């Protein structure tokens, strides 16, 4: 990826560099398609990006964002469990960046 590439979190819709997000892909199973974390970012096919926070994952599931991203109904039951290793670490980082972004006044040029 280029240095300037940005991705949008399907949960909070915040634009962030890829190193602050987790890529998820769809995997076909006998029970139907399900969302899986692509931690190494090497899986082929369509992907979606989400912050590895409970809040962003829950929002994406509630808004059915993964269904839209993959253009089909997918199971998201165990996604949070897959990301559990990352959640405590990235939860704090995302909260800091979120508060900084909301703390800045709007520009007068708008």
N, C-alpha and C positions, 0 to 999 in steps of 0.2 A: 504494500500500500504506500501511496505517496505520503510525504511529510504533511501535506495540507489536507488529507482526506478526513472527512467528518461523517459520522453516522448519527441517526436519530433513534433514540430509545423508544420502543413501541409502547412502553408503559407511561412515562412522564412526558414524552415528546420533546425532551431536551436534546439539543444537538451537542455531541461530544466527540472527542477523538476516539478511535477504535480501542485504544489501550485502556479506556475507562469503562468499556462495555463488554458484554459477553455475547458471542455469536451463538445463535441457536438454529438448529436445522430440523427437518422432519425425517423421521425414520418409520418405514413401514413395518408393522408387526401383525401377527395373526389377529389381534384384537382391533386393528385399524391403525392409522397414522398417529404418531405421537411426537411431541416436541422433545428434543434432546439437546443438551449443551454441547457445543463444538468448541471445547476449550483450546484446542490447538489450531483452530481456524483452517483446517485442511479438508473438511468434508465438502464434497461437491454439491451443486444444486442451489436452490433458493435458500436464503438465510434471513434471519431477522436479528436485530440487536436490542439488548436490554441491559440496563444497569443491574448488577448482581445485588440488588437490595430486595428485601421482602416487599416493600411498598411498591416498587416498580413492577415486580413480577406479579403481585396481586392485582395491580391496576390493569396490566396487560391482559391477564386472564379474565377479569371482570368485564373489560371492554371488548373482549373477544378479538384482541389485536393479533394474536397468533393465527387465528382462523383467516383473517384478512390477509396477513402477510404470506401465508402459504396457499391461499386461495382454495382452501378445503377445510372441513371440520377435522380438528386434531385433538388428541388427548393431552392435557397439560398437568395431569394429576401429580406426577412425581418430579416436575421441573424444579420446584423449590428444594426438594431433597437432593437433587443432583448438584445444585449450586450451594448447598449448605456449607461446604468447605470455604467458599469465597465470601459468603454473606457477611460474617462478622468483620472481615477486613475491609471490604469495599463499602459497607454501610456508612461508616464514619466519613470516608472520603467523599462520597456523593452528597451527604448532608452538608458538609462544609462548602462544597462548590455551589450547591443549591442556595444556601443562605447568602453567599457572596453575590450571586447573580441577582437575587431579589433585593439586595441591599443598595444597589446602585440606582441613583435617580435617573429618570427618563431624560433623554436629551431634548433640548428645546427645539431642535430642528424637525421634529416629527409633526 
